[in-house]
Amino acid sequence: MIVTTSLSRRGLARASGGLLLTGILPICDNVSDWGRKLHGRGADRFERAEEFNRGVAAGLYRDPRDLLYQAGIVAQLGIGAYLLELGASDDWCRQRIGLFVDKALAIANEAGLYHRDPAMLELAGLLSPYGQWRGPFAADLPAIETINTSRVSATLDGLLGTVRRRLAGVSNEGAER
């Protein structure tokens, strides 16, 4: 459990991932908004992605399966926010993408996200479908080596940074196609 004695914004922001996930703060209290609020159809979905990502970044998931499941949620929420902003519906995403992060990333990239980071492409392939990491039978899962939590976190940060810029209307001119 994360304990903070500082009630400063910075202190609360560092602790907020653990506070949100443990239920100390309700999910609707978003402490990361200070002056950075996004608007549009994908904004709420993106905020949920950031909330889940704080838990990944804080290292709350020691079991690699839990980490990969949470990483899948973060990626899918972030990419889904971008697709919602473009006009896709939840039903459309559910029917055509499901829990496949690699498919969602490919569709979003073709639609203008332009996030072709090799580390994210590799992670998306490993995660897909991310529901597999929540299954009760570890013997049925693909063999995984030691997962580097900080690398997963940095990869997700890169994805969310790209999505944030696109949702805020910042162009990706010069991005590789």
N, C-alpha and C positions, 0 to 999 in steps of 0.2 A: 504494500500500500504506500502511496506517495503522501508524505506529510509535509506541509509547508507552514512556516510561522510568519511568512511575509504576506501581507495583504496588498502589496503593490500589484499593479497590473502585470508586470513582468513575472513576479513570483506566482501569481495565480495562473498566468498563461503556461508556465512550465509545469505546473501541477494539474492543469485542467484535464489532460488526457486521462489520468488516473481518477480524478474526481468524477468525471463524466461516466467512466466505465464502472466505477464502484457504486454509482447511484447517489453520491454525496451531493452532486449538482444534477438537477434534472437535465435531460438532453435538450430541452427547449432553451436553456440558458446558455447561449453561445458567447463565451468570453473572448473569442478571437475576432470579433467584428470591428473593433475600434477604428473607425474611419475607413474601413476597407470593404464595406458592404457591397455585394454584387446585387444586381437587379435582373429580373428576367425569369423565364420558365425553369432554367437549370440552376438558379441560385441556391434554392433550398437543398437540392440534391448535392450540390458541391459542398455546402456547409456540412452535410452529414459525412461526406468523404473526408473532409478535414478532421472532423471529430473522431472518426475511426482511425485515421492516420496518426493522431496523437498517441493512441495506445500502442501502435506499431513502433513509432519513433521512441517511445519511452521504454521499450523493451519489455512490455508486460506479458508477452507470449513466449515462454521458454520452450514449449513443445513445438517442433518445426511444423507439425500439422496445423496447430492453432495459428501460428504465424502466417502460414500460407493461406489459410482460410480467411483470416482478417485482411491480408494483403489483397486477396481476390475481391473482397467487399469494397475496399478502398478504391481499387482500380475500376471496378464496375460502376461504383457510384460516381467517380470522377468522369469517366468516359460517358456514362449515362447523362450526366449534367450537360455535357457538350451536345449530345444528340438531342436531348429535350429542347435545348436552346435553338437548335436548327429546325424544330418542328416535329420530330419523331414523338410518338406517343409511348406510354408505358407498355401498352398492349403490343405495339409494333416491335419494341425492343425485346419483350418477353418471347414473342413468337419467332423472331429471326435471330436473336442472339442468345437468349437464355443465360446460362452461367459461364459462357465461353468468353473469357477476357480477350483471347487472341482474335476472335471474330469481331468483338466490339471495337478493338483497337484498329483492326484493318478497315472496318466500315467508317470509323471516325476519321482515320487518316485520309481515306478516299474522299470524305466529305469536307476536308479542309483543316483538320487538326494539325497535321504534319508533325507528329511526334514519332520519329523513327529511331529513337535511341536504341542501340543494339541490346543494352541491358534490359530495357523494358520489353522488347520483342522476345527476348529469352525468358524473362519472368512470366510474360503473358502465356507463352507456350507451356510452361511448367504449371501454371495455375489452372489452366483450362481442362475441364470445367472445375471451377473452384469449389463446388459442393463436394467433390471427391475427398477433400481434406477434412471434412467434417464427419465422414463415415465412421462407424464403430469398429470396422475390421481393418486394423493396420496392416495385416498380412496381404490384403487385397490391393493396397496402394502401390503406386510406382516406387521404386527404390529411390531414396533421396540421400544425398550426401549432407554434410553439415551445411546448414543454411546460415549465411552471414546476415544477421539482423540489420546491421548498419548499412549493408549494401542494398538490401530490400527496401529499407527506409529511404535511402538516398534516391533509389530508382523511382519510388512512389512520389517522393518530393518533386522530382523532375517532371513526372507526368502531371501532377496537380498544378505545378507552376505553369506548364504549357496551357492546361485547361483554363486556369485563372486568367491568363493573358487573353485567351480567345474569348472568354465570357465577358471580359472587360472591354472587348473591342479592339485590342491591340493586334495589329497585323503581324503575320509571320513572313514578311517579305524576305526573300532570300532563303527561305527554308527549302531543303531538298525535297523534291517530289519523288 
